[in-house]
Structure formats: C-alpha cells, structure tokens
Amino acid sequence: MSSIVTPQGIVHYESYGRGRPVILLHGWINSWGVWEDFMVNLAESAPYKVYALDFWGFGESAKTMRGQSPPFKVAAYGQMVDQFMEALGIQSAPVLGHSMGGTVALTVALEYPERVKKVAIVGSPINGDSLNIFLKWMGVDWMARLVWHVPVIVRTFIRIILMRDPPRVQKMVLRDVQQTSIESFFLSIGDLHHTNLEPRLSHLQVPVLGVFGEHDVIVDPKEARRLAEGVKLARVEMMPISGHFPMLDDSKHFNQTLHHFLEH
C-alpha cells in the first residue's frame, strides 16, 4: 500500500512492474482494484510500471478534505492526477480511465496536455446525459442520502444497475461502495452528470482510444460515436460480449486491444 500527501488529502495508489509509467483511473463507487488483473497482465507483458490510483473519497484515499469543500468533482480529480504525477516525478504517461475515470483522463489531457502521451477511456461518458437514469438520480443530494442511509437500498440499487454483469463484478462494487464517503457518492456522480466534454474534443492532440461494451447499461455505448466524431486521432473498439466492465467481461480481447494501443 502506497500513498502521497497532497494539499487536499492523501492519495492512495498501487503499482506493479518496472519500466515506462502508465496511469489507471477507476470509475464511480469503484477503487483501484477494478484494474488489478489488467495492471498485472500489462506489467508482465511489457516493460511498464503501472500505477492505479484511488480518487479522493474512494478506496483508501482521503475521505475528508482538511477544512475545504469536498473536491469530489471531475476537474478536481484531474488536478489530483497532475499532483500525483508531479509527486512521483512522472513527466508524462499514457492515462487510462474506466467510466468516470475516463472522463477524468480526457480532462487531464485537456487541462494538462504536457502530462499525457495517450488516453484510453473505457465505458466513459463524454456527455453526462449518457448516464443511466439511476446514476443521474444518485447525483441528487436528498435522494442519494436516502439511499445511502438504508443499506438494503444501496445493495438493491447496485444489483439493479449491474443485473447483466457477472457476480464477480457485483461483489467488487458492493465491496468498494463500503469504502466510499457519502459526499463523494453523490457529488462526483452529480458533477459527472453535468459534465460535457464534447465541445472541447477537437482540442485533443494525442491519440485517444475508446473501448465500449455493446451491452453497457450504465453509460450509453453510443458515446463511442461522439468520441470518434469529435477527436481527430480517435480509435474506437466495440466489445460485442461486454457490458460496463470490458476488462472483466472479456479480458483477453480487452488486454490485446490496450496492449496494441500502448505499443503503436
């Protein structure tokens, strides 16, 4: 278990391998663990040192923000990645993100272009309107607090939105949500809902890969078209048997796709 200290609070991360740096970002009510299998596979297949971070409010990272308003928003998480890279002496690297983490990865590329060599997003919203209606509801303060304080509702909510995913995914999310703070639970998804990067996509000057599961019911897979039309150097890979977690639903196809993107 490793961490850095930022002005806002502790950032927990895990790393694996030796070589060129790659940074992995998780999604809403997840943690670095969603990437664990992939990071081991990547580090053992090529000379990479792979870092997987926990956003503030999630996993083992800080839950309270030292007297400041909680920065559980996309732009603040982009700043967190910049601070992390600065602290570890990583000048630039490919940044890969799942779901909300992919939206953050694009934000890093837009706000801190010198930090990013390539971007890969996995089931990520370009426009927050593409989120499942249940996730949009969780961005409403009173509704999120009602759900949060009745554990059976939280478990039912997770099982509903993940009903097409294998038990392994449900178990992982149920585990990770227990390490999530109430503020990060509703503030991050509320901000994601109101984030729209589409008008800025043409400013991206690095290669971008979008991986989308054709059976994703959390983020509309049609976001792939939005990415392909908006980014000059974009490539899109549709995963025909995957839902919202292609790295777990079809790991062989996913790993091959990401390896090729990173190496070429």
Buried (B, 14 or more C-beta within 10 A) or exposed (E): EEBBEBEBBBBBBBBBBEEBBBBBBBBBBBBBBBBBBBBEBBBEBBEBBBBBBBBBBBBBBBBEBEEEEBBBBBBBBBBBBBBBBBEBEBEBBBBBBBBBBBBBBBBBBBBBEEBBBBBBBBBBBBBBEBBBEBBBBBBBEEEBEEBBEEEEEBBEBBEEBBEBBEEEBBEBBBEBBEBBBBBBBBBBBBBBBEBBBBEBBEEBEBBBBBBBBEBBBBBBBEBBBBBBEBBEEBBBBEBEEBBBBBBBBBBEBBBEBBBEBBEE
